[in-house]
Amino acid sequence: MTDTQEFEAFMRNYQNMVFSTALRLVASAAEAEDIAQEVFLRAYERFEELRHSPTAGGWLRKVATNLSLNHLARYRSRWSFFSELFARTEDDQAGPEIEWAAPDTLDEDLSRADRHEVLERLLQQLPAAQRVPLVLYHLENLSYDEIASKLNVSMGKVKTDIHRGRLALRRKLEGRLGSELGVPQANQ
Amino acid sequence: MNPSPNNNLERDIDRALKSLPDLQAPTTLVPGVLARIQSPAPSLAGRQFWQLWPAPVRLVILTMLAGLFVALCWAGRDLFSAIGNSPVAGQVTAWLSGLRVLLNTVGVLLQTCLLLVRSLGWGALYGTFAALALGYAVCVMLGTVYVRLAFARQRI
């Protein structure tokens, strides 16, 4: 197997993970594909190190995250003021907090794949100011401190944005999926 | 003790998001990367590799460019002195007279503006600038609202 063939197999192995990481941050399939391409070009330069490395996946994920954040900072900062303005207006219209429904109200007809698709779509519809810290916290497992440092904002803002993002996501999910979050409840 | 609603919210959102499988990457991703690996963009050779060129080569190129610049300046000076003694000079002077009229008009306009500011006072000038800035800000905000509305409609 030539180097190129080996690298192609390497890419096919990780392409979904890299693309998903970028897409959940930038919320645009075309931009996520460009970022994923850039990630793999960088991986190609270090393929000698990565090809047998057990941490190759983690390295790719980290590069995808950093490139996505750079992309957002470079091309979208001009809109951030207005995004936050609109996001705040949406939050103000949220109304009182909704109580969690009991597990027996789950809609069994909705398949797991449908739930995932809805959740993915709703996540991408969140304003960037909420989506990005939410994804970094829950999917990239970064701490509040690390997120604040990466986004160059205060820790208080990170916590507020993540909380608002969770509330907005739950509200949207309850609007689409009925009265639950689209995942089975844990054994209690 | 019951967990707080915020903890419940964090736990449930965490579980929901972590349950998401990876999305399917577009089929064009891998071929796109392979194409870029096998045929790097030609513009890179000039744009990015300048710093990678050996220092003597860069020095030679810079010296040649400097020499070319001096030669062009020399040729330009000779050309203008040659034109000065030819019938073309009259034509060039005619073109320049048109330019002079334009410069005079601009000068008159500037003087008029200065007189206007002196008669109205600096407050009027600041007010005009403030109104212009406000108008610009309103245009930007309206543009933003329209863009966001357009994207919102696309999502629906």
Interface residues (C-beta under 8 A of the other chain):
Chain A: T4 F7 E8 M11 R12 Q15 N16 M17 V18 F19 S20 L23 A29 E33 A36 Q37 F40 L41 Y44 W79 F82 F86 E97 W100 H116 L119 E120 L123 Q125 L134 V135 H138 L139 H163 R166 L167 L169 R170 L173 L181 G182 V183 A186
Chain B: P5 N6 N8 L9 E10 R11 D12 I13 D14 R15 A16 L17 K18 S19 L20 P21 D22 L23 Q24 A25 P26 T28 L29 V30 G32 V33 L34 R36 I37 Q38 M141 T144 R148 R155
